[in-house]
Amino acid sequence: MTNNSDSPPQSIALAIAPKITSSLSIVGSIIILNKVLRSPKRRRHPMHRIMVGLSVADILSGISFFGSTWPIPRGTVSRFAEEGTQQLIYGAVGTERSCDMAGFFCQMQVASPLLNATLATYYLLTVRYSWRTERIQKIEWIFFAVPFGFALFTSIFVVAANLIGHVEWTCWILPAELSVEGAKLTSIQQNFRTIQWLFLFAPVWVCIVYVSIIFVLLYIDMRNSERTMLKYSIPYQPGVVAATGGRNADEEDGEQGDEADDEGAPSGTTMDASTNPNQQSSPASCHFKNKKSRRWHHEESRERREASKSRKVAIQGMLYVIAFYIAWLFPTVTRITDLLKVNIFAIQFLDTTLLPLQGALNCMVYLRPRYNVYREAHPNHGMITSMWAITKNVDA
């Protein structure tokens, strides 16, 4: 086996860190899969199916990230090796074949940012353009065909074109022939840097710009919803009981419920507060005022509920965007430093640590509405107890 005691400390750190965060990501993705696949209601909803796709992509890339340096051919010298030494990459015990396999799954990670863009699109259509579930379902196949089609095509291509080699902590697009003195590169291998950009970096940057635009639009809609809520936030007056629905975690994900009957009065609505109880009115006049009052309060209550729901859905969508930022910020910074030919170990360490964390971050955002609902219903339960309860309860 490789003598790990000869490995530089930077190589050890880059090998171990992604194993920890990718483990969290795989567990988080499995939790989401369990919550969705075991719930018939969630399986019918586009947002939850997008989360299934995103979780599958995170698990596939998480497997590669967990392997980190293991698939790298045994005896590979670390780029952090001290001058004049042959310090090896920590934990490298693989072969060229294992590196190709790891590189295939590593390239599959491109599906994750594309699915994040898909998820952001879903929230944009739901919040800003008020698309109903039935309309989204008509184009839902595109949400999966593009991310997984592109990821599968590019992953097969890089293996078939013999483009896989190793970087310091994993296997990816970097021809192994580059480290072999006198080896000749094929025409495709000579353009490996262009392929790196076309197959991963460019799609990621496009997705970052795209989800950033959607983030701004969702924020604007959230502020508009807050103003609408403020508009209808009237002081409590005796005789008026505003109709409010119980908090629903699935609605915060963007699920649409049944429309209220415009003509029916909401539960708890009574006479208009402006009506003077001492004032004598004819039965017909009283009936007219009561009906008009009920309808006005019903419209007010519905507007307030819709504004509140839109705000919650917008916040949920924005949190998924922030999770995407956290995972892909430092890989983006690393590419910029590479272009500038500047190597900063701290940035690379954060890159290898946070990139595999996407599934765990998505899980936290996914469980957030359910956690909040559970804590409201069980205020005496602690955080760990609450998290365990909503994790094991499929219907929560």
Stockholm file with secondary structure:
# STOCKHOLM 1.0

chainA/1-396         MTNNSDSPPQSIALAIAPKITSSLSIVGSIIILNKVLRSPKRRRHPMHRIMVGLSVADILSGISFFGSTWPIPRGTVSRFAEEGTQQLIYGAVGTERSCDMAGFFCQMQVASPLLNATLATYYLLTVRYSWRTERIQKIEWIFFAVPFGFALFTSIFVVAANLIGHVEWTCWILPAELSVEGAKLTSIQQNFRTIQWLFLFAPVWVCIVYVSIIFVLLYIDMRNSERTMLKYSIPYQPGVVAATGGRNADEEDGEQGDEADDEGAPSGTTMDASTNPNQQSSPASCHFKNKKSRRWHHEESRERREASKSRKVAIQGMLYVIAFYIAWLFPTVTRITDLLKVNIFAIQFLDTTLLPLQGALNCMVYLRPRYNVYREAHPNHGMITSMWAITKNVDA
#=GR chainA/1-396 SS CCCGGGSCHHHHHHHHHHHHHHHHHHHHHHHHHHHHHTCHHHHTSHHHHHHHHHHHHHHHHHHHHHHTTTTSBTTCBCTTCCTTCCCBCTTCCBCHHHHHHHHHHHHGGGHHHHHHHHHHHHHIIIIISCCCHHHHHHHHHHHHHHHHHHHHHHHHHHHHTTCEEECSSSEEESCGGGGSTTCCCCHHHHTHHHHHIIIIIHHHHHHHHHHHHHHHHHHHHHHHHHHHHHHTCCCCCTTCCCCCCCCCHHHHTTCCCCCCCTTSCCTTCCSCTTSCTTSCCCHHHHHHHHHHHHHHHHHHHHHHHHHHHHHHHHHHHHHHHHHHHHHHHHHHHHHHHHHTTCCCHHHHHHHHHHGGGHHHHHHHHHHHHHHHHHHHHCTTSCHHHHHHHHHHCTTC
#=GC SS_cons         CCCGGGSCHHHHHHHHHHHHHHHHHHHHHHHHHHHHHTCHHHHTSHHHHHHHHHHHHHHHHHHHHHHTTTTSBTTCBCTTCCTTCCCBCTTCCBCHHHHHHHHHHHHGGGHHHHHHHHHHHHHIIIIISCCCHHHHHHHHHHHHHHHHHHHHHHHHHHHHTTCEEECSSSEEESCGGGGSTTCCCCHHHHTHHHHHIIIIIHHHHHHHHHHHHHHHHHHHHHHHHHHHHHHTCCCCCTTCCCCCCCCCHHHHTTCCCCCCCTTSCCTTCCSCTTSCTTSCCCHHHHHHHHHHHHHHHHHHHHHHHHHHHHHHHHHHHHHHHHHHHHHHHHHHHHHHHHHTTCCCHHHHHHHHHHGGGHHHHHHHHHHHHHHHHHHHHCTTSCHHHHHHHHHHCTTC
//
